[in-house]
Amino acid sequence: MQIQIDSHTLKRAIERGTNESEIMDVLVNGFEIPVKNKRKGKAKIYTFKKERLGKYYEQKRVEVVYVIENNVIITVTVYVFYGMWKD
């Protein structure tokens, strides 16, 4: 399936600490998460082990919200959470 990353998603990605390659990775290899309004979502946890905004974090979780139109995945937005998650 083709993937189209919306410009809004890319803008939010940079602000929130992720990038286009991680968004693509989440969409291809991430696990499904529940989202509202007939949208779909996937997430993936990455090793981070550095500081963000003055605080150290072991991991970051990237969540991508998207829709499927005419067999094309179109991103809506991306969220990034920092912390530590168990498998």
Backbone atoms as SQL, in Angstrom:
CREATE TABLE atoms (id INTEGER PRIMARY KEY, chain TEXT, resi INTEGER, resn TEXT, atom TEXT, x REAL, y REAL, z REAL);
INSERT INTO atoms VALUES
  (1, 'A', 1, 'MET', 'N', 0.844, -1.181, 0.000),
  (2, 'A', 1, 'MET', 'CA', 0.000, 0.000, 0.000),
  (3, 'A', 1, 'MET', 'C', 0.888, 1.243, 0.000),
  (4, 'A', 2, 'GLN', 'N', 0.516, 2.223, -0.760),
  (5, 'A', 2, 'GLN', 'CA', 1.261, 3.477, -0.838),
  (6, 'A', 2, 'GLN', 'C', 1.056, 4.284, 0.442),
  (7, 'A', 3, 'ILE', 'N', 2.085, 5.053, 0.836),
  (8, 'A', 3, 'ILE', 'CA', 2.021, 5.887, 2.035),
  (9, 'A', 3, 'ILE', 'C', 2.251, 7.340, 1.641),
  (10, 'A', 4, 'GLN', 'N', 1.348, 8.203, 2.104),
  (11, 'A', 4, 'GLN', 'CA', 1.466, 9.648, 1.853),
  (12, 'A', 4, 'GLN', 'C', 1.571, 10.357, 3.199),
  (13, 'A', 5, 'ILE', 'N', 2.702, 10.979, 3.454),
  (14, 'A', 5, 'ILE', 'CA', 2.892, 11.697, 4.709),
  (15, 'A', 5, 'ILE', 'C', 2.489, 13.145, 4.497),
  (16, 'A', 6, 'ASP', 'N', 1.456, 13.556, 5.209),
  (17, 'A', 6, 'ASP', 'CA', 0.919, 14.908, 5.091),
  (18, 'A', 6, 'ASP', 'C', 1.921, 15.935, 5.636),
  (19, 'A', 7, 'SER', 'N', 1.926, 17.124, 5.084),
  (20, 'A', 7, 'SER', 'CA', 2.849, 18.177, 5.528),
  (21, 'A', 7, 'SER', 'C', 2.614, 18.550, 6.997),
  (22, 'A', 8, 'HIS', 'N', 1.360, 18.491, 7.453),
  (23, 'A', 8, 'HIS', 'CA', 1.054, 18.751, 8.866),
  (24, 'A', 8, 'HIS', 'C', 1.769, 17.725, 9.750),
  (25, 'A', 9, 'THR', 'N', 1.751, 16.477, 9.325),
  (26, 'A', 9, 'THR', 'CA', 2.413, 15.412, 10.084),
  (27, 'A', 9, 'THR', 'C', 3.912, 15.678, 10.172),
  (28, 'A', 10, 'LEU', 'N', 4.536, 16.050, 9.070),
  (29, 'A', 10, 'LEU', 'CA', 5.981, 16.326, 9.088),
  (30, 'A', 10, 'LEU', 'C', 6.325, 17.503, 9.985),
  (31, 'A', 11, 'LYS', 'N', 5.492, 18.529, 9.959),
  (32, 'A', 11, 'LYS', 'CA', 5.727, 19.695, 10.826),
  (33, 'A', 11, 'LYS', 'C', 5.662, 19.280, 12.294),
  (34, 'A', 12, 'ARG', 'N', 4.643, 18.525, 12.648),
  (35, 'A', 12, 'ARG', 'CA', 4.496, 18.067, 14.035),
  (36, 'A', 12, 'ARG', 'C', 5.623, 17.109, 14.417),
  (37, 'A', 13, 'ALA', 'N', 6.066, 16.291, 13.470),
  (38, 'A', 13, 'ALA', 'CA', 7.140, 15.330, 13.737),
  (39, 'A', 13, 'ALA', 'C', 8.394, 16.046, 14.219),
  (40, 'A', 14, 'ILE', 'N', 8.767, 17.095, 13.525),
  (41, 'A', 14, 'ILE', 'CA', 9.984, 17.841, 13.884),
  (42, 'A', 14, 'ILE', 'C', 9.814, 18.497, 15.252),
  (43, 'A', 15, 'GLU', 'N', 8.655, 19.093, 15.487),
  (44, 'A', 15, 'GLU', 'CA', 8.397, 19.733, 16.779),
  (45, 'A', 15, 'GLU', 'C', 8.444, 18.730, 17.920),
  (46, 'A', 16, 'ARG', 'N', 7.999, 17.516, 17.660),
  (47, 'A', 16, 'ARG', 'CA', 7.824, 16.522, 18.728),
  (48, 'A', 16, 'ARG', 'C', 8.987, 15.543, 18.858),
  (49, 'A', 17, 'GLY', 'N', 9.955, 15.609, 17.942),
  (50, 'A', 17, 'GLY', 'CA', 11.162, 14.808, 18.119),
  (51, 'A', 17, 'GLY', 'C', 11.240, 13.527, 17.308),
  (52, 'A', 18, 'THR', 'N', 10.608, 13.496, 16.152),
  (53, 'A', 18, 'THR', 'CA', 10.722, 12.338, 15.278),
  (54, 'A', 18, 'THR', 'C', 10.954, 12.828, 13.855),
  (55, 'A', 19, 'ASN', 'N', 10.918, 11.917, 12.894),
  (56, 'A', 19, 'ASN', 'CA', 11.218, 12.296, 11.519),
  (57, 'A', 19, 'ASN', 'C', 10.476, 11.391, 10.532),
  (58, 'A', 20, 'GLU', 'N', 10.658, 11.670, 9.261),
  (59, 'A', 20, 'GLU', 'CA', 9.940, 10.940, 8.217),
  (60, 'A', 20, 'GLU', 'C', 10.282, 9.453, 8.210),
  (61, 'A', 21, 'SER', 'N', 11.550, 9.105, 8.412),
  (62, 'A', 21, 'SER', 'CA', 11.922, 7.689, 8.368),
  (63, 'A', 21, 'SER', 'C', 11.295, 6.907, 9.529),
  (64, 'A', 22, 'GLU', 'N', 11.205, 7.520, 10.706),
  (65, 'A', 22, 'GLU', 'CA', 10.538, 6.833, 11.824),
  (66, 'A', 22, 'GLU', 'C', 9.038, 6.712, 11.570),
  (67, 'A', 23, 'ILE', 'N', 8.425, 7.716, 10.967),
  (68, 'A', 23, 'ILE', 'CA', 6.999, 7.623, 10.637),
  (69, 'A', 23, 'ILE', 'C', 6.763, 6.456, 9.687),
  (70, 'A', 24, 'MET', 'N', 7.599, 6.337, 8.667),
  (71, 'A', 24, 'MET', 'CA', 7.469, 5.218, 7.720),
  (72, 'A', 24, 'MET', 'C', 7.661, 3.885, 8.439),
  (73, 'A', 25, 'ASP', 'N', 8.652, 3.804, 9.322),
  (74, 'A', 25, 'ASP', 'CA', 8.918, 2.580, 10.069),
  (75, 'A', 25, 'ASP', 'C', 7.724, 2.194, 10.940),
  (76, 'A', 26, 'VAL', 'N', 7.132, 3.173, 11.603),
  (77, 'A', 26, 'VAL', 'CA', 5.960, 2.903, 12.437),
  (78, 'A', 26, 'VAL', 'C', 4.817, 2.351, 11.580),
  (79, 'A', 27, 'LEU', 'N', 4.573, 2.961, 10.445),
  (80, 'A', 27, 'LEU', 'CA', 3.472, 2.516, 9.584),
  (81, 'A', 27, 'LEU', 'C', 3.702, 1.110, 9.031),
  (82, 'A', 28, 'VAL', 'N', 4.943, 0.751, 8.769),
  (83, 'A', 28, 'VAL', 'CA', 5.250, -0.568, 8.203),
  (84, 'A', 28, 'VAL', 'C', 5.417, -1.626, 9.291),
  (85, 'A', 29, 'ASN', 'N', 6.099, -1.278, 10.385),
  (86, 'A', 29, 'ASN', 'CA', 6.481, -2.280, 11.389),
  (87, 'A', 29, 'ASN', 'C', 5.858, -2.098, 12.764),
  (88, 'A', 30, 'GLY', 'N', 5.089, -1.038, 12.963),
  (89, 'A', 30, 'GLY', 'CA', 4.526, -0.763, 14.280),
  (90, 'A', 30, 'GLY', 'C', 3.345, -1.651, 14.619),
  (91, 'A', 31, 'PHE', 'N', 2.889, -1.540, 15.867),
  (92, 'A', 31, 'PHE', 'CA', 1.726, -2.290, 16.331),
  (93, 'A', 31, 'PHE', 'C', 0.506, -1.368, 16.342),
  (94, 'A', 32, 'GLU', 'N', -0.660, -1.969, 16.116),
  (95, 'A', 32, 'GLU', 'CA', -1.896, -1.185, 16.051),
  (96, 'A', 32, 'GLU', 'C', -2.284, -0.667, 17.427),
  (97, 'A', 33, 'ILE', 'N', -2.821, 0.544, 17.432),
  (98, 'A', 33, 'ILE', 'CA', -3.321, 1.161, 18.662),
  (99, 'A', 33, 'ILE', 'C', -4.725, 1.698, 18.388),
  (100, 'A', 34, 'PRO', 'N', -5.549, 1.785, 19.421),
  (101, 'A', 34, 'PRO', 'CA', -6.903, 2.321, 19.221),
  (102, 'A', 34, 'PRO', 'C', -6.877, 3.839, 19.079),
  (103, 'A', 35, 'VAL', 'N', -7.659, 4.346, 18.143),
  (104, 'A', 35, 'VAL', 'CA', -7.847, 5.782, 17.960),
  (105, 'A', 35, 'VAL', 'C', -9.320, 6.042, 17.666),
  (106, 'A', 36, 'LYS', 'N', -9.723, 7.305, 17.701),
  (107, 'A', 36, 'LYS', 'CA', -11.141, 7.668, 17.526),
  (108, 'A', 36, 'LYS', 'C', -11.448, 8.120, 16.104),
  (109, 'A', 37, 'ASN', 'N', -12.712, 8.305, 15.843),
  (110, 'A', 37, 'ASN', 'CA', -13.234, 8.921, 14.624),
  (111, 'A', 37, 'ASN', 'C', -12.887, 8.175, 13.339),
  (112, 'A', 38, 'LYS', 'N', -13.015, 6.866, 13.355),
  (113, 'A', 38, 'LYS', 'CA', -12.783, 6.029, 12.168),
  (114, 'A', 38, 'LYS', 'C', -11.379, 6.151, 11.609),
  (115, 'A', 39, 'ARG', 'N', -10.473, 6.621, 12.419),
  (116, 'A', 39, 'ARG', 'CA', -9.072, 6.685, 12.018),
  (117, 'A', 39, 'ARG', 'C', -8.366, 5.441, 12.517),
  (118, 'A', 40, 'LYS', 'N', -7.162, 5.235, 12.048),
  (119, 'A', 40, 'LYS', 'CA', -6.352, 4.106, 12.482),
  (120, 'A', 40, 'LYS', 'C', -5.088, 4.642, 13.119),
  (121, 'A', 41, 'GLY', 'N', -4.423, 3.814, 13.889),
  (122, 'A', 41, 'GLY', 'CA', -3.186, 4.234, 14.522),
  (123, 'A', 41, 'GLY', 'C', -2.213, 3.095, 14.678),
  (124, 'A', 42, 'LYS', 'N', -0.945, 3.432, 14.615),
  (125, 'A', 42, 'LYS', 'CA', 0.125, 2.484, 14.882),
  (126, 'A', 42, 'LYS', 'C', 1.168, 3.174, 15.745),
  (127, 'A', 43, 'ALA', 'N', 1.895, 2.372, 16.508),
  (128, 'A', 43, 'ALA', 'CA', 2.927, 2.904, 17.391),
  (129, 'A', 43, 'ALA', 'C', 4.138, 1.991, 17.374),
  (130, 'A', 44, 'LYS', 'N', 5.256, 2.550, 17.769),
  (131, 'A', 44, 'LYS', 'CA', 6.483, 1.776, 17.928),
  (132, 'A', 44, 'LYS', 'C', 7.334, 2.463, 18.981),
  (133, 'A', 45, 'ILE', 'N', 8.021, 1.658, 19.773),
  (134, 'A', 45, 'ILE', 'CA', 8.883, 2.173, 20.833),
  (135, 'A', 45, 'ILE', 'C', 10.336, 2.083, 20.360),
  (136, 'A', 46, 'TYR', 'N', 11.050, 3.184, 20.522),
  (137, 'A', 46, 'TYR', 'CA', 12.444, 3.268, 20.109),
  (138, 'A', 46, 'TYR', 'C', 13.332, 3.512, 21.324),
  (139, 'A', 47, 'THR', 'N', 14.549, 2.984, 21.284),
  (140, 'A', 47, 'THR', 'CA', 15.550, 3.332, 22.278),
  (141, 'A', 47, 'THR', 'C', 15.937, 4.783, 22.041),
  (142, 'A', 48, 'PHE', 'N', 15.993, 5.566, 23.099),
  (143, 'A', 48, 'PHE', 'CA', 16.305, 6.988, 22.971),
  (144, 'A', 48, 'PHE', 'C', 17.608, 7.320, 23.695),
  (145, 'A', 49, 'LYS', 'N', 17.665, 7.061, 24.993),
  (146, 'A', 49, 'LYS', 'CA', 18.854, 7.221, 25.833),
  (147, 'A', 49, 'LYS', 'C', 19.563, 8.563, 25.658),
  (148, 'A', 50, 'LYS', 'N', 18.792, 9.624, 25.739),
  (149, 'A', 50, 'LYS', 'CA', 19.369, 10.970, 25.714),
  (150, 'A', 50, 'LYS', 'C', 18.403, 11.962, 26.328),
  (151, 'A', 51, 'GLU', 'N', 18.816, 13.204, 26.353),
  (152, 'A', 51, 'GLU', 'CA', 17.980, 14.255, 26.933),
  (153, 'A', 51, 'GLU', 'C', 17.072, 14.886, 25.895),
  (154, 'A', 52, 'ARG', 'N', 15.917, 15.276, 26.371),
  (155, 'A', 52, 'ARG', 'CA', 14.981, 16.071, 25.567),
  (156, 'A', 52, 'ARG', 'C', 14.406, 17.120, 26.506),
  (157, 'A', 53, 'LEU', 'N', 14.529, 18.355, 26.136),
  (158, 'A', 53, 'LEU', 'CA', 14.039, 19.478, 26.941),
  (159, 'A', 53, 'LEU', 'C', 14.543, 19.404, 28.380),
  (160, 'A', 54, 'GLY', 'N', 15.830, 19.060, 28.525),
  (161, 'A', 54, 'GLY', 'CA', 16.472, 19.069, 29.838),
  (162, 'A', 54, 'GLY', 'C', 16.248, 17.858, 30.705),
  (163, 'A', 55, 'LYS', 'N', 15.594, 16.812, 30.190),
  (164, 'A', 55, 'LYS', 'CA', 15.347, 15.613, 30.983),
  (165, 'A', 55, 'LYS', 'C', 15.774, 14.379, 30.195),
  (166, 'A', 56, 'TYR', 'N', 16.399, 13.416, 30.878),
  (167, 'A', 56, 'TYR', 'CA', 16.885, 12.196, 30.244),
  (168, 'A', 56, 'TYR', 'C', 15.759, 11.167, 30.118),
  (169, 'A', 57, 'TYR', 'N', 15.688, 10.515, 28.953),
  (170, 'A', 57, 'TYR', 'CA', 14.685, 9.477, 28.711),
  (171, 'A', 57, 'TYR', 'C', 15.339, 8.250, 28.092),
  (172, 'A', 58, 'GLU', 'N', 14.941, 7.088, 28.543),
  (173, 'A', 58, 'GLU', 'CA', 15.434, 5.815, 28.007),
  (174, 'A', 58, 'GLU', 'C', 14.827, 5.505, 26.642),
  (175, 'A', 59, 'GLN', 'N', 13.540, 5.793, 26.489),
  (176, 'A', 59, 'GLN', 'CA', 12.829, 5.416, 25.266),
  (177, 'A', 59, 'GLN', 'C', 11.919, 6.541, 24.797),
  (178, 'A', 60, 'LYS', 'N', 11.489, 6.404, 23.540),
  (179, 'A', 60, 'LYS', 'CA', 10.416, 7.260, 23.050),
  (180, 'A', 60, 'LYS', 'C', 9.435, 6.372, 22.299),
  (181, 'A', 61, 'ARG', 'N', 8.169, 6.739, 22.372),
  (182, 'A', 61, 'ARG', 'CA', 7.104, 6.003, 21.689),
  (183, 'A', 61, 'ARG', 'C', 6.523, 6.941, 20.633),
  (184, 'A', 62, 'VAL', 'N', 6.597, 6.505, 19.373),
  (185, 'A', 62, 'VAL', 'CA', 6.079, 7.287, 18.265),
  (186, 'A', 62, 'VAL', 'C', 4.747, 6.681, 17.841),
  (187, 'A', 63, 'GLU', 'N', 3.698, 7.510, 17.823),
  (188, 'A', 63, 'GLU', 'CA', 2.364, 7.071, 17.414),
  (189, 'A', 63, 'GLU', 'C', 1.948, 7.858, 16.178),
  (190, 'A', 64, 'VAL', 'N', 1.496, 7.141, 15.153),
  (191, 'A', 64, 'VAL', 'CA', 1.055, 7.776, 13.918),
  (192, 'A', 64, 'VAL', 'C', -0.434, 7.511, 13.736),
  (193, 'A', 65, 'VAL', 'N', -1.206, 8.570, 13.531),
  (194, 'A', 65, 'VAL', 'CA', -2.640, 8.476, 13.262),
  (195, 'A', 65, 'VAL', 'C', -2.826, 8.674, 11.760),
  (196, 'A', 66, 'TYR', 'N', -3.646, 7.810, 11.149),
  (197, 'A', 66, 'TYR', 'CA', -3.795, 7.867, 9.698),
  (198, 'A', 66, 'TYR', 'C', -5.180, 7.402, 9.257),
  (199, 'A', 67, 'VAL', 'N', -5.469, 7.642, 7.994),
  (200, 'A', 67, 'VAL', 'CA', -6.678, 7.132, 7.345),
  (201, 'A', 67, 'VAL', 'C', -6.240, 6.401, 6.082),
  (202, 'A', 68, 'ILE', 'N', -7.131, 5.563, 5.562),
  (203, 'A', 68, 'ILE', 'CA', -6.867, 4.894, 4.294),
  (204, 'A', 68, 'ILE', 'C', -7.931, 5.348, 3.308),
  (205, 'A', 69, 'GLU', 'N', -7.469, 5.951, 2.216),
  (206, 'A', 69, 'GLU', 'CA', -8.371, 6.414, 1.159),
  (207, 'A', 69, 'GLU', 'C', -7.852, 5.902, -0.175),
  (208, 'A', 70, 'ASN', 'N', -8.715, 5.214, -0.921),
  (209, 'A', 70, 'ASN', 'CA', -8.339, 4.688, -2.237),
  (210, 'A', 70, 'ASN', 'C', -7.044, 3.883, -2.182),
  (211, 'A', 71, 'ASN', 'N', -6.934, 3.042, -1.163),
  (212, 'A', 71, 'ASN', 'CA', -5.787, 2.154, -0.987),
  (213, 'A', 71, 'ASN', 'C', -4.468, 2.915, -0.735),
  (214, 'A', 72, 'VAL', 'N', -4.566, 4.129, -0.197),
  (215, 'A', 72, 'VAL', 'CA', -3.396, 4.929, 0.155),
  (216, 'A', 72, 'VAL', 'C', -3.488, 5.285, 1.634),
  (217, 'A', 73, 'ILE', 'N', -2.407, 5.031, 2.371),
  (218, 'A', 73, 'ILE', 'CA', -2.331, 5.453, 3.772),
  (219, 'A', 73, 'ILE', 'C', -1.967, 6.932, 3.776),
  (220, 'A', 74, 'ILE', 'N', -2.806, 7.749, 4.410),
  (221, 'A', 74, 'ILE', 'CA', -2.563, 9.189, 4.509),
  (222, 'A', 74, 'ILE', 'C', -2.453, 9.544, 5.989),
  (223, 'A', 75, 'THR', 'N', -1.319, 10.079, 6.384),
  (224, 'A', 75, 'THR', 'CA', -1.128, 10.417, 7.790),
  (225, 'A', 75, 'THR', 'C', -1.960, 11.628, 8.175),
  (226, 'A', 76, 'VAL', 'N', -2.415, 11.624, 9.412),
  (227, 'A', 76, 'VAL', 'CA', -3.184, 12.744, 9.961),
  (228, 'A', 76, 'VAL', 'C', -2.296, 13.551, 10.904),
  (229, 'A', 77, 'THR', 'N', -1.627, 12.851, 11.820),
  (230, 'A', 77, 'THR', 'CA', -0.704, 13.500, 12.751),
  (231, 'A', 77, 'THR', 'C', 0.204, 12.455, 13.366),
  (232, 'A', 78, 'VAL', 'N', 1.174, 12.927, 14.140),
  (233, 'A', 78, 'VAL', 'CA', 2.102, 12.053, 14.848),
  (234, 'A', 78, 'VAL', 'C', 2.269, 12.580, 16.267),
  (235, 'A', 79, 'TYR', 'N', 2.367, 11.661, 17.213),
  (236, 'A', 79, 'TYR', 'CA', 2.606, 12.003, 18.614),
  (237, 'A', 79, 'TYR', 'C', 3.874, 11.294, 19.061),
  (238, 'A', 80, 'VAL', 'N', 4.627, 11.930, 19.949),
  (239, 'A', 80, 'VAL', 'CA', 5.830, 11.320, 20.497),
  (240, 'A', 80, 'VAL', 'C', 5.770, 11.462, 22.013),
  (241, 'A', 81, 'PHE', 'N', 5.946, 10.328, 22.696),
  (242, 'A', 81, 'PHE', 'CA', 5.945, 10.294, 24.154),
  (243, 'A', 81, 'PHE', 'C', 7.302, 9.787, 24.608),
  (244, 'A', 82, 'TYR', 'N', 7.796, 10.357, 25.695),
  (245, 'A', 82, 'TYR', 'CA', 9.114, 9.983, 26.205),
  (246, 'A', 82, 'TYR', 'C', 8.958, 9.344, 27.577),
  (247, 'A', 83, 'GLY', 'N', 9.733, 8.278, 27.822),
  (248, 'A', 83, 'GLY', 'CA', 9.664, 7.585, 29.102),
  (249, 'A', 83, 'GLY', 'C', 10.290, 6.214, 28.984),
  (250, 'A', 84, 'MET', 'N', 9.632, 5.233, 29.632),
  (251, 'A', 84, 'MET', 'CA', 10.114, 3.849, 29.634),
  (252, 'A', 84, 'MET', 'C', 8.905, 2.937, 29.579),
  (253, 'A', 85, 'TRP', 'N', 8.883, 2.018, 28.623),
  (254, 'A', 85, 'TRP', 'CA', 7.791, 1.065, 28.473),
  (255, 'A', 85, 'TRP', 'C', 8.303, -0.345, 28.595),
  (256, 'A', 86, 'LYS', 'N', 7.482, -1.222, 29.134),
  (257, 'A', 86, 'LYS', 'CA', 7.826, -2.644, 29.237),
  (258, 'A', 86, 'LYS', 'C', 7.293, -3.352, 28.011),
  (259, 'A', 87, 'ASP', 'N', 7.956, -4.428, 27.645),
  (260, 'A', 87, 'ASP', 'CA', 7.504, -5.228, 26.493),
  (261, 'A', 87, 'ASP', 'C', 6.185, -5.911, 26.772);
